[in-house]
Amino acid sequence: MKAAELREKTIDELSDDLLKLKQELFNIRFQLVSGAFTNTARIRVVRRDVARVKTVLQEKRTGEEAA
């Protein structure tokens, strides 16, 4: 997920994406503990996507306050 793609989305869409990513991260961690998950690199990708979404969401929120 690229930051440029995220900047084109609305705040509601970003909030939905953030919720989905957090759920995916929870599921990955749960599968990792149970031994069913083998692609540990996916954790890093999802965590970074969460950070990107949070950053863009904050940028949009502060941009609205300034306007």
LINJOPE-V816444 format. One record per backbone hydrogen bond with DSSP energy under -0.5 kcal/mol. NH is the residue of the N-H (numbers start at 1). CO is the residue of the C=O. If there is no record, write none. Layout:
nh;co
NH;CO
NH;CO
This chain:
nh;co
6;2
7;3
8;4
8;5
9;6
14;10
15;11
16;12
17;13
18;14
19;15
20;16
21;17
22;18
23;19
24;20
25;21
26;22
27;23
28;24
29;25
30;26
31;27
32;28
33;29
34;30
35;31
36;31
37;31
40;38
42;39
43;40
44;40
45;41
46;42
47;43
48;44
49;45
50;46
51;47
52;48
53;49
54;50
55;51
56;52
57;53
58;54
59;55
60;56
61;57
62;58
63;59
64;60
65;61
66;62
67;63
